[in-house]
């Protein structure tokens, strides 16, 4: 099994190993190879854990800065597109990893669609822990470009919809909810255009009126079924849903097995008495 030894070492040590490999062997090559291996991993829980770890390393490690820059150009460059598609295949094992990848690639409309595709059984404790980490990462220098894009709410409406979508998934009493809500409250009611002009973006609730505008620059075409720079987002969404259906099926099987085991044990106790 891929990195079976990783279960016996700490995340910190594992992260150091991956970061060192990225320096010695080229970060893009390392991540492409790991993604290919994890895509075919039969142990879904292990694949999900590994993807979450690799995603966190991607978002935080200085050694992977060039890789992040490459992904930021996924919608405008061939190299970025190819890397995005290569990672997407295995990142499908974790909804939060996919959403993080889309935010990094500025594929905001697809991120919003992924959020909308989630179902009740996807929103569990593990998911909320990963979401909490992402919200805190959005406040770091890594995502400075994303926060600056909020100065143009009329242009980046899908970014706003994505962030509000994440907000709706968070428990109101959580610290992450308060952090994200505070950030969204800073979105200006005026949009600062590139020519130094200021135009009114909204006269009331920020998001409700922004979402009716078309988003240009840094996001996909308004039609999710269209390809952008060769990325077929409809196919990517289907790929994500297929993998998530496998995870849901495995979870249901575990619950059924646990129930059957408990029922069998109870029956034996009853028969013995």
C-alpha positions in Angstrom: 0.0 0.0 0.0 1.2 3.5 -0.8 3.1 5.0 2.1 1.8 2.4 4.5 4.5 3.5 6.9 2.8 6.9 7.0 0.3 5.6 9.6 3.2 5.1 12.0 4.8 8.6 11.7 3.6 12.0 12.7 2.0 14.4 10.2 4.9 16.8 10.8 7.5 14.3 9.9 5.6 13.1 6.9 5.2 16.7 5.7 8.9 17.3 6.1 9.6 14.2 3.9 7.2 15.4 1.2 8.7 18.9 1.3 12.2 17.5 1.0 11.2 15.4 -1.9 9.7 18.4 -3.6 13.0 20.3 -3.3 15.1 17.3 -4.5 12.9 16.0 -7.3 10.8 19.0 -8.4 7.5 19.8 -6.7 5.3 19.4 -9.7 6.8 15.9 -10.5 6.3 14.8 -6.9 2.7 15.9 -6.7 1.8 14.5 -10.1 3.2 11.1 -9.2 1.5 11.1 -5.8 -1.8 12.1 -7.4 -1.6 9.3 -9.9 -1.0 6.7 -7.2 -3.7 8.0 -4.9 -6.2 8.1 -7.8 -6.0 4.3 -7.9 -5.8 3.7 -4.2 -8.4 1.1 -3.0 -8.4 2.2 0.6 -10.6 5.2 0.3 -10.1 6.4 3.9 -6.4 6.3 3.5 -6.6 8.1 0.1 -8.7 10.8 1.7 -6.3 11.3 4.6 -3.3 11.5 2.3 -5.0 14.0 0.0 -5.9 16.2 2.9 -2.3 16.1 4.1 -0.9 16.8 0.7 -3.4 19.6 0.2 -2.3 21.3 3.5 1.3 21.0 2.5 0.5 22.5 -0.9 -1.2 25.5 0.7 1.3 26.2 3.4 4.9 25.1 2.5 7.3 27.8 1.2 8.9 25.0 -1.0 5.7 24.8 -3.0 5.3 28.5 -3.8 6.1 28.0 -7.5 3.5 25.2 -7.6 0.9 27.4 -6.1 1.7 30.2 -8.7 1.4 27.6 -11.5 -2.0 26.6 -10.2 -3.2 30.2 -9.9 -2.9 30.4 -13.7 -4.9 27.2 -14.3 -7.6 29.2 -16.3 -5.1 31.1 -18.5 -2.1 28.8 -19.0 -1.7 25.3 -20.5 0.8 24.3 -17.8 -1.5 25.4 -15.0 -4.5 23.7 -16.6 -2.7 20.4 -16.9 -1.5 20.4 -13.3 -5.0 21.3 -12.1 -6.5 18.4 -14.0 -3.8 16.0 -12.8 -4.3 16.9 -9.1 -8.1 17.0 -9.4 -8.4 13.3 -10.0 -7.1 12.3 -6.6 -8.2 15.5 -4.8 -11.7 14.2 -5.4 -11.2 12.0 -2.3 -11.7 15.1 -0.2 -14.4 17.7 -0.8 -12.4 20.4 1.1 -9.3 19.6 -0.8 -11.2 20.1 -4.1 -12.6 23.4 -2.9 -9.2 24.5 -1.7 -7.7 23.6 -5.1 -10.4 25.6 -6.9 -9.8 28.6 -4.7 -6.1 28.4 -5.4 -6.8 28.0 -9.2 -9.4 30.9 -9.0 -12.0 28.5 -10.4 -14.6 30.1 -8.2 -17.7 29.1 -10.1 -16.7 25.4 -10.0 -15.9 25.7 -6.3 -19.5 27.0 -5.8 -20.9 24.2 -7.8 -19.0 21.6 -5.8 -20.3 23.1 -2.6 -23.9 22.9 -3.9 -23.3 19.2 -4.8 -22.6 18.2 -1.2 -25.3 16.2 0.6 -26.2 15.8 4.3 -24.0 12.8 4.9 -20.9 14.7 3.6 -21.2 17.3 6.4 -19.6 15.4 9.2 -17.1 16.2 11.9 -14.1 15.5 9.7 -15.5 17.8 7.0 -16.1 20.6 9.5 -12.5 20.2 10.9 -11.1 20.6 7.4 -13.4 23.5 6.7 -12.2 25.2 9.8 -8.6 24.9 8.7 -9.4 26.3 5.2 -11.2 29.3 6.7 -8.2 30.1 8.8 -5.8 29.7 5.8 -7.9 32.2 3.9 -6.6 34.8 6.3 -2.9 34.0 5.6 -0.6 35.6 3.0 -1.1 32.6 0.7 -4.6 33.9 -0.1 -3.9 37.6 -0.2 -4.9 37.8 -3.9 -8.3 36.3 -3.1 -9.0 38.8 -0.3 -8.0 41.7 -2.6 -10.4 40.4 -5.3 -13.2 41.1 -2.8 -12.6 44.8 -3.5 -14.3 44.1 -6.9 -17.5 42.3 -5.8 -19.2 43.0 -9.0 -16.5 41.2 -10.9 -15.9 38.3 -8.6 -19.5 37.3 -7.8 -18.7 33.6 -7.9 -16.0 34.1 -5.3 -18.6 35.7 -3.0 -21.1 32.9 -3.6 -18.4 30.3 -2.8 -17.5 32.1 0.5 -21.1 32.6 1.5 -21.7 28.9 0.6 -18.9 27.9 3.0 -20.4 30.2 5.6 -23.7 28.5 5.4 -22.0 25.1 6.1 -20.4 26.3 9.3 -22.1 26.1 12.7 -22.9 29.7 13.8 -21.2 29.2 17.2 -17.9 28.2 15.7 -14.8 30.4 15.5 -14.5 29.8 11.8 -18.0 31.1 11.2 -17.1 34.3 13.0 -13.9 34.7 11.1 -15.5 34.3 7.7 -18.5 36.4 8.5 -16.2 39.2 9.7 -14.2 39.0 6.5 -17.4 39.1 4.3 -18.6 42.2 6.2 -15.6 44.0 4.9 -16.6 43.6 1.3 -17.2 47.1 0.1 -20.5 48.4 -1.2 -18.4 50.2 -3.9 -16.4 48.4 -6.5 -12.9 49.8 -7.2 -12.2 49.6 -10.9 -8.8 49.3 -12.5 -9.0 52.8 -14.0 -9.2 54.4 -10.6 -12.9 54.9 -10.8 -15.3 54.0 -8.1 -18.7 52.6 -9.0 -21.5 51.7 -6.7 -21.8 47.9 -6.4 -24.7 47.6 -4.1 -27.0 49.7 -2.0 -28.0 47.1 0.6 -27.0 43.5 1.4 -23.7 42.9 -0.3 -24.2 39.5 -1.8 -27.8 39.5 -2.9 -27.3 41.9 -5.7 -23.8 41.0 -6.7 -24.8 37.5 -7.7 -26.9 38.7 -10.6 -23.8 40.1 -12.4 -21.6 38.1 -14.6 -18.1 37.3 -13.3 -15.2 38.0 -15.6 -11.5 37.4 -15.1 -10.1 34.8 -12.7 -13.2 32.6 -13.0 -14.8 30.2 -15.4 -17.3 31.0 -18.1 -20.8 31.6 -16.8 -21.9 28.3 -18.3 -20.5 25.5 -16.2 -20.8 23.1 -19.1 -18.4 25.0 -21.2 -14.7 24.3 -21.2 -12.2 27.0 -20.1 -8.7 26.7 -21.5 -9.4 23.1 -22.1 -10.8 22.3 -18.7 -14.1 20.5 -18.9 -15.6 21.5 -15.6 -18.8 19.4 -16.2 -16.6 16.3 -16.6 -14.6 17.3 -13.5 -17.8 17.6 -11.4 -19.0 14.2 -12.6 -15.6 12.8 -11.6 -15.9 14.3 -8.1 -19.4 13.0 -7.6 -18.4 9.5 -8.7 -15.6 9.4 -6.2 -17.7 10.8 -3.4 -20.4 8.3 -4.1 -17.8 5.6 -3.5 -17.0 7.1 -0.2 -20.7 7.4 0.8 -21.2 3.8 -0.2 -18.3 2.7 1.9 -19.6 4.7 4.9 -23.0 3.1 4.6 -21.5 -0.3 4.5 -19.5 0.3 7.6 -22.6 1.5 9.4 -24.5 -1.6 8.3 -21.7 -3.9 9.3 -21.5 -2.3 12.7 -25.3 -2.6 13.1 -25.3 -6.3 12.1 -22.4 -7.0 14.5 -24.2 -5.4 17.4 -27.4 -7.1 16.5 -25.7 -10.5 16.3 -24.0 -9.9 19.6 -27.3 -9.0 21.3 -28.9 -12.1 19.8 -26.2 -14.4 21.2 -26.6 -12.8 24.7 -30.4 -13.2 24.5 -30.0 -16.9 23.4 -27.6 -17.6 26.2 -30.0 -16.3 28.8 
